[in-house]
Amino acid sequence: MDTEDRTTNDPRCTQVTVMKVANIAFNMLIFIITLALCSVLHMLLRPYSQPRIISEAIVGFFLSNLPFLRKNFNDDANTALGYVAEFGMICHMFVIGLEIDPNIFVRIPIREAKVACTGLLITFLLSLFITPMLHLSYEPSIAFDVTISLVLSGTASPLLTRIINDLKIGKSDIGRFLISTAVISDLISIIVLTLGYIVFDPLDDFAFRKVRDILLILAVLVIQTILAAKCIPFLMTWVDSHNPQGKLMKGPHLIVSIASLVFVCSLSPWIAHFNMMLSTFLAGIVMPRDGRLSKLLTGKVKYFFGLLFFPVFMVWVGFQVDFSEFESHNLFTWASIAFLFAIIVGGKVFGSIISGIMLGFHWQDSVAVGLLLGIKGHFHIFMALLAEQRNISSSSNSSAIVLVCFLTFIYAPMVVKSIISRARKRSPTQRMALQWLNPSNELRIVLCIHGLENIQSTINFMEISQGPEEPQMTVYVNDLIELTETVASTVARGEGVDAMTITDAGVIEMRENITNTIQAYVNDHCEGIDVQRTLTLCPMATMHHEICTLAEDMSVSLIILPFHKNQQPDGKFNANHLAFRSVNRKVLRYAPCSVGVLVDRGLGSNQLTGGTQCIKTAIIFIAGKDDREALAYAGRVARHSGVKLTVIRFVLDTSGSNTSSRITRSRANTVEYEEEMKEDDEYFAEFYDRHVATGHVAYMEKYLLNSGETYSTIKSLEGEYSLFIVGRGERVNSTLTAGMNDWEVCPELGPIGDILSAPDFSTTASVLIIQQHKLRGKLQGLHEEFSIM
């Protein structure tokens, strides 16, 4: 007892404890500084489109090679950091395998497989021929040369996917092609490495394993694969059935699931001493990708990697790559770097060109594909450092391979920039508007609603907008819900990093009622409309961005927004949705397609689907692209049997001698005015021949002198029509609307829309104000779904 007391009170023991705590605090401080510097440097490099791994590598190399840090970062911390890096790579390989669809072995994409195999084979042969002359290992070894050749010929598919998505070409044809090709290349190289690991033992100078050991590894891998493919899916299904969506997963179920995954992945390393990274990769391939647990693990691991592991991994790489031992004075070292880089780039590019000739690709596309498929990532860097740790390669040679890996993704943004530049030249400007919509293409509409009060008007709008049955129309009925503190308290986090689920009973009931009502209409009355439900849940300040993103992702031609005021039974407007006025204004300004604002004053009071109701509709056509867009929509409305459409064209009377007529005649000589009038006349003539001349649409002209007569003419139409369709007012030198904006109450509706939607106009006439897709001069950005190959 006295001995224990003396030990406890020994000042030397206390000093050792304090030093350990200080070292732990120092190491934690270094990691915090690393994360902060990575974020700051990434923001500085963002204008140059450099991937985040660049900032992580620069910060990791800089910090880990500071003499002060190397001196104070003890061996225990370095060893612990190595364990973290190895554990992270095990999880990294598991996620890579989990994201690979096992159906790729059944339905092999032919084009991607040809490019992947050609580039991989040529790079492998070049490396196998050249690397023995570079003396990368201490002792000549054909097994090591084969291994390093496989590493050099592979592709870092996770890193390439991240770069492609960050640079906004993930939905293009070349982006999708690159991602699929990189996955196949990654899969082939790792599987061949796995076969090599089964036959050769890298821990014993790549000596041949005994037949007994090979059979043991194969047997255990077969058992592991069966467990991963059959037993784990059964467990995941059971867990999903006891953990419904929108609720937190039960702790015991989560622990049992993760423990089962760890057991299956550890089976071959535990019994047959197989490599843990390769084991988790193989297990991840055959495990189900769907299911709550798989999505949860993928989301959490990716979040952990992006936030913490990758920066820490680069710090560990920096500690392993000791530049003081790098033989920079030796020209042979620089020659090795040049040759290794040439092997990777030359082999991939040459292979892509050969396969591109067979597949009919443009040579520039083949070169770009080859350059991007040469990207190496964390797995390849880890393998290079592993060779040094196993005393197979020198520190200088491992550092050279690591530097070559970094060189392969520095040029990626420049290659993508070249792809986008060529796509801009080769792809025509895409105008997402009804006027330029090919009749053989389906019409896609985002139809936004505020709640239950918009259900009937939504159904009637879809009814009159349907047009011909072929091609069908796709409508995305989008609920607009403001994310207030009350709503936020009912939101539960889902499986992904950003996934959320609303648990509020009122919101769920409202959305279910809307869905059931609309779906019942589609099932009973129409077969040409495909309705999909979406939700915009965010603060008012960013709601316009979410609506525009949805429209862009779905490639829609028209967004319909409800007016920010609702009409009450007494005919007056209420201000229940006044906050949405700012949302409507921003969508009109930033929308990637045409936009319509629907002022509902009776459109939703009657059911048009039964065939007993008839709605008298008028379109007012003056001039300009917005009016042409409204006329294009009216062409679809005219085909509905329950709609009696009348086209009212306001024509400027230039025969008079008043001042406005003389000003208009002088302006008519401008090139812009003449081109606009020519487009109006041509498009209106086409509409007239198709609809008016055939007797389906009525037509009248109103010759007016000024905006005063325009106002009085519009007021005279009160009570005659139930729906007005007008353009918002993008017109060139239109005397008929000049000065009207001086007394507009809602300028976002345009001068004509503002008059028609005013409280003193009518209580039964709904108004649809349409704005055509705005193209702001030269194309500033490239739509993700472009085609170049």
PyMOL commands that set and color helices and strands:
alter all, ss='L'
color gray80, all
select helices_A, chain A and resi 2-9+11-48+52-64+67-72+75-99+102-105+110-134+142-153+157-166+173-199+202-204+211-241+251-265+267-272+276-286+292-320+323-325+331-359+363-373+378-389+395-410+412-426+452-465+485-488+505-525+540-553+580-590+625-637+659-667+671-692+707-716+735-737+740-743+747-756
alter helices_A, ss='H'
color red, helices_A
select strands_A, chain A and resi 200-201+207-208+443-449+473-482+491-493+500-502+529-538+558-562+566-567+573-574+594-599+615-621+643-652+698-704+723-727+766-771
alter strands_A, ss='S'
color yellow, strands_A
deselect
rebuild
show_as cartoon
